[in-house]
């Protein structure tokens, strides 16, 4: 199919009005990039685009028949219920592909909104901007705030960084929401105490303060236009997890520190589309606790910007590595993990990604339990699914969509890219000590029954391998021989041979991995190559 046919096919399935229904964050990921691509291809001139009040500035660049705003509250729409004409419906996994969509183009918000004048005199201090974006609302079935910057953290941010930055604090809902702005359906809670805290930090600006100053000086009363213009002049962001971070990630070259106590973005989006929203992409640091966020403030000690990119202080390199979004401890964290005093939550069986209280109980803090003796050690195992090519893609998508369900059964799911970086690459880059694939035992760094390269690769994940479990059942051996018949290789190539299939791996405690085939994971007597798992 040539390019003309592809474009004709793309427009054929479009309705006369492309209406977005859903939350703000999802709109920035699955709708805005698609209509931007359609506009660039000249496919919107006969179509109307509809979104929520206050979103006009995001769509001003479209070459469409008409843009219309609707004044109704936002609501969550399940990916399966989103329009069929959207090329991507689920922003959490890009419909299981975890790959860029050829029908998405991300607008350059920094370049566009840098042209919008800001009339707030209080922003002209000569110091660089730091945006602190917060929220305090009910989240999912937790029915209480989870991912928010509490007052202790806010006080530390303000104290440590106010001398180096002009800090603008944003929490929509701290004051009545402007009528021109359509906010998400989540219930905003009272009682955070940030308004009282700000009274002790008169040098900290609030978003409402600078916005009203901008309007009073002749600026447009457009919350999102002003916010985008403010972000376009900022290269340093600290934010609570949520849709607000998606907007921050659209502004190229910025440093973005996110407090992510629970959610789903750590499984793929942070090291997936967060890298695509801007060029150059934002530099991400992900903290999962107050302690990690405090450590992350060291990244903001340097305020220099070079070539449109925020520079990190050289002394903070270990902190940047510890908060890297692709680190194993983060990507292996179960979605919707237990947070502080929150009872365990399960995602629903339909795989919609929304947690529900376990056993139907209300999500209320449990009573303190008496201190119990330490539990006895329990065995854990790792299952490696090493199927080749098309089947791999299918299984990876099914596993990714079921990650929350697996987590509820205490089975973790390891995404491909982080596992490849931290495990597979070190494994293949280690020269084999024994061309016959002999296992190590007794020597330094060796584990009885496990090849040294494999043991080292697992230690690279921070895991201590226990032993290799080999199938002992005759029917598995027969299947393995049938699936992976022995091949004769020249003696000189014996050390370089690669498996076409991999099998079962019983190694302490990595649990479930989705990876491409690995060597030496299953050695069955009489089979010269690893066997296929059946």
N, C-alpha and C positions, 0 to 999 in steps of 0.2 A: 504494500500500500504506500503510494507516494505521499508527499507532504500535503498536496491539495486534497487528496481523498481523506487523509487523517483529519484535516481541519473541517471538511464537510461533514464527516462522521461525528466530530465533536459537537458541532452546532446542531446537528439533526436531533439530538436528544434533549435539547434545552427547552424549557418552557418560556413563554413570553416574559414572565416575571421571575427572576431569580431571587427568591426571598430567603434570608437567613433567619432561622429560629434556633436559639440556643444560648449558651453562656459566652461571655466575652472572650475568654482564653481560647476556646475552640474556634471561635470566629476568626481569630488571628492566624490560626494554623490550617484550617481546612477550607475556609471560604474566601478570605481576602486574597491569598495567593492564587486561587483558581480564577476568580474574576479578573485579577490583574493579568494573568496569562491570556484569558479570553480577549481582554481589551487589546493587548499587544498584538494578537493575531487578527484583530479587526472583526471579531465574532460577537461583539456586544452591541453593535450599532442598531440592531432591531429589537433589543431586549431592555427591559427595565430591571434595575437592581434595588432591592429593598432591604434595609437593616433598621437598627434601633435608633432612638433619639440620641443625638450627640455623636453619631459615628460618621457624619458627613465628611469630616476632614480626612478620614482614612481612605475615602473613595473618590476624592476630588480629582484624582488623576485618570479616572476611567473614561474611556471613549464609548459611552453607552447612550441609549435612547433617553433614559431618565433615571435619576436617583431619587428614591422616596424613603422618608423616615417614618417609622411607626412609633407611637407613644404607648407602648405596653410593656409590662415587666418581662424580663428575661426568664427563661426556665430551662432546666436541663432536658436534653433530648438524647435518648440512647443512640449509639452509632447505628444500630440496625434499623432505627426509625428515621434516619436522616435521608434526604432526597437521593434517589437513584442516580441523578445526573452529577453528583459530586464524585470526582475521581478517587478521593480519599474521604472516608467517613469517620474513621477512628484515629484520633490524633495520638493515642497512647502507643500504637504499634504500626501506624500507617497501614491498617488493614492486614497486619501480619507480615508485611513485606520488609519493614524496617529499612526502607531504601527511599531515595529521593523520587519524587513524582515528576514526570516530564511535563505535566500540565500545571505545575506550580511555579510561579515567579514571585519572589518576595520583594516588595517595593523598598526602596532606599529611604527610610523615614528620616534618617539623620540629614541627608542632603536636602530633602524637600522641606523639612520644618526648620532647618537652620535659616531659611529665608523669611520666616515669620518673625515680626518684631515683638519683643517683650518690653512692656512698659513699666515693669516693677523696678523701682529705683533700689529697693533693698537687695536685689540680686547683684548689684554692681559694686561688690566689696573688693574686687581684685583677687579674691581667692577662688580656687576651683570649686565647682559644685559637687556636693555629695547628696544623693537622693536616698532617703531612708523610707522604704515603702512597707507599710504594715497592714494587718487586717485583724479583726476580732469578731468572728461570726461562727455560727454553728456550721460544723463540717461533717458532711456525709451522715452516716448513721451514728456517729459519735454523739451528735446532738449537742456539741459544745465546742468551743475554740480549741484547736490543737496547734496548728502552725502559725504562731504569732510571736512577735518580739515582746517579751514582758517588760515591765518597767525597770527591772534590774539591768537587763541587757541594754535597753534604751539609754539609761543613765550612763552606762559604761561607754557606749558608742559616742554619746554627746561629750562626755568628759575627755575622752582620749583623742577625739578627732576635731573638735570645734575650733581649735586654734589653727588647723591646717586647711579647713574647708568652710565654705558657706553651706550649711546643712539645711535642707528642706525636708520636713517630715510630712509624709502623706499617709493618712488613714481615712479613706472615704467612709463616712458614717460617724466620725467623731463629732461632726456638726451635721445639721440637716442637709441631705443631698440636694444639689442644685437641680432645679426643675428641668434643665436642658440635658440632663445626664441620665441615661437608663442603666440602672445597676443590676447586678445579678440577684437571683431569687434568695440566696442564702440570708438567713436572719442575722442581722447585726446585733451583737450583744453589748450591753453596758457593763461598766465595772472594771475596765482595763486600768484606768487611772492615769492614762497618758496625758490627758489635758491638765491634770493637777501637776504632773511631773514637769511639763513644759514651763510652768510658772517659775520653776527653779532654774531654768535655762533660757533667759531672755534673748540670748543670741541665736537660738534655734528658730528658724522660720517655719511656719506651717503652710501647707499648700493653699488653704483657704485664704490666708493672709496675703500671700503674693498674688493670688488670682484676683482678689477684690482690688488690690492695688493696681493691677494691670487693667482691669475693667474701668476703674475710676479715672485712669489716665488716657482713656480712649480705645483700649483694646477690646476685641470682640468677646462677648460673653459665651464662649465656647470652651467647655471644660477640656475636652479631648484635644482640641487644637492647641490650647495653652499648654497642656501637659506634654504633648509631643514636642512643642517648641522648647519647653524646659528641658526635656530629655535630650534633645538634639544638641544642647550645650553642656551636657554632663557626660563624664567618662567614668564615674564611680557610683555604684549602686549597692545598697544592702537591702534585701527584701525578704519577706516571708514567702513561703511556697504558695503557688497559686497562679491564676491567670495574669496577675500583674507582672510576674517574672517573664511571661511571654512577650509582653510589650517592651520591657527593658532589653530583652535579647535582640530586638529589632535594631538597636542602635550600635552601630559598628564600633569595634575596637575598645569597648567598655570593659571594666572589671566589675563582675557581678557576684556578690556573695549572697547565697541563699540559705535560709534556715529551713530545712526540710526534715521535720520530725517523722512524718508519715505521708503516704501518698503513693503515686505510681510513676512519677516522672523519672525517678532514679533508675528504673529498670531499663529504659532506653532513651526517652526524649532528651535528657541532659547531654548524653553523648551521641544523640541522633540529630533531630531537626534543630536543636538549639545551636548547632554549628552551621546551619544553613540560612538562618534568618537574616544575617547581615554579613557583609564582606568589608574588612576582615571580621571574623566572628567575635563575639564576646568571650572574655576569659572567665570561665566559671570556677567558683569554689563552693562546694556544697558541705554545709555543716548539718549534722543530724542531732545536735544537742547544744545547749547553751555554752558548755565548755568549749566545744569545737568552734562555735561562732566567736567566742572571745579570742581564741587563738587566731582566727581568720582576720581579726582587726589589724594584725601586723602587716597584712598585705596592703593596707591603706596608708602606711607611714610615708610612702613616696607619692608625690602628687604629679610627677612629670608625665607629659604626653609627647610622644614622638611618632611622626608619620601616621597620625590619627589613631594611635593605640596607647592605652594606659600602660605605663611601665611599672613593673613590680620591683620593690627593693631587693637587692641581691641577697641580703641576709634572710629574706622570707622564703627562699626557695624550698626549704623543708616543709614549711607550712603549706605552700601551694601544692606540693606533692601529697601531703597528708589529706588535703581537701579536694583532690582531683576527682572529677565526676565519674571517671572510669575505674576508680580503685575497687578492688575486690570486695572489701567490706561494705561498700555502698551498693554496688549492683547486685550483690547476693542478698541484700536485706529484703525480707518478704514485703510485698505490698501491704499497705494498711496494717503495719506491724503494731504490736501492743505498745502503747505510749503511756509512760508513767503509771498512773493508777487505773488505766482504762482496761476493762475486761477484754478478753480475747474476742476479736471480731472475725467473722467469716465472710468471704465474698459469696454472692448467691450462686446457685448451681448453674444458672444460665450464662455465667461468665461475663456479666455486664460490668464488672470492675467496681461495683459499689458495695461497700461492706454492710453487713446486717448483724445485729446482735446475736451472739451465739445462743442457741437453745431458746430463742425468743425472749430472753431476759432484757430488761431495760438497761441501757448503758449507763450505769451508776457506779461510782467508785466503790470497790469492795471494802469490807471491814478489815482492819489489820489482822493478819493471822499470826498465831504464835510461832516463834522461830522453830523451824523443823530441822532435824539432822540432815546433813548433806546427802543427796541421793547417791545410790551406788552407781558406778560407771555403767553406761549402756552402750551396746554396740551400734555403730552407724556404718553405712555403706554408701558406695557411689555406683550409680548406674550410668554407663556411657552408651548413648545411642549413636552408633556410627554407621548410619545408612548413607548410601552414596547418591549424590546428584539430586534428582527430582524428589525422591522420597525424603531426603534430608530437609528440603525446603518445606514440604508438607508437614512433616513432624515438628519442625521448628515453629511453624505458625500455630499448630495446634497446642504445642506446649506453652508458647508465649501467651496465647489467649486463655490458657488454663493456669497461669502462674499463681493467681490468687487462690484458686481452689487447691493447688498443690501445697501452697504455703499453709493452708488450713489443716492439711494432713501432715504438717511438719516435714515437707519435702521442698527443698529449695531448687530454684531453676536458674541456671547460669547462662546469661546471654552469650552469644557467640563471640562478638568482637572483644569484650574485656577478657574472656577466657583465652581467646587466641593470643592476645597481647601478653597475658601474665603466665600462661601455661604452655600453649602449643609452641610458640616461638622459642622460648628457652629450651623446650624439649628437643626440637629439631636442630637448634644451633649448637647443641652439645655433641661433640664427636663421640661416637660409640667406642667404649673400651674393648668390646669383644665382638668381632664380626659375626659370631654365631648367636649373638643376643644373650650371652650368659648374664645371669643375675648377680648382684653384688651381695656380699655378706661378710660381716666381720671387719671389713676395711673401713677407713675413715669416710664418713658420709654415706656408708652403705646401709641398706636395710635388707635383712634376709628375705630372699624371694622376689625382690623388685630390682629392675635394671637401674643403675646409678642415674642415668639422664632423667628417668621418670621420677625418681625420688627427689632429685634436685628441682625439677619443674614443680612438683607439688609443694616443696618447701618455699618456692617462689611465691606461692599463693598463701603462705603462712600456715600450711598444713603439714602435719607429720604423718607420712604414710605408714600404715600398719603392716599389711601383707596383701599379696595378690591372690585373689580367689579364682581357682580354676574349675571349670565345669567337671563334675565327676560322673554325670549320668550318661550311659551309653547312647541314648537317643540324641543328646546334644552333640556328642562326638560325631555321630554319623551325619547329622545335619551340617556340622561344621566342615567335615571333609567334603561333603557334596557341594557346599557353597563356596569353599575356597580350596580347590585342588592344588596340590604341590606343583611348583614351577621350578624348572632348573634355571639357575642364574650362573653366569661366569663367576669363577672364584673371586676375581678382582672386584666384582660389583656386589658381592654379598653384603658388604658393610653399608652400601648405599640403598639397598632395596627399601621400598616403601609399601605399606599395606594398601590394598584397594578396599579392604573392609576392616572394620574393627569390631570388637565384641563387648563382652561384659567385663566391667572393672570393679573389683571389690576393694576399694581403698577408703580408709578412714578420713575424715567426715565430710567430704566434698558434696555428697548427696547427688543430685541429678544434674548432669551437664549436657548441654546441647553444643556439640563441637563437631568439627570435621574429623575424619579418621585419624587416629593416633597409633603409633607403633607400640608394640609390646604390651598392649593392654590385655590380651587374652592369648595365652600360649597353651595349646592343647597338644598332648603327645601325638606324634604322627602327622601333624599339620605344620607345614613350613611357614605359613603366613597366618596372621590373626584371622579369626573366624568371624563370620557375620552373625550378629545377634538375630535370633528368629523368635 
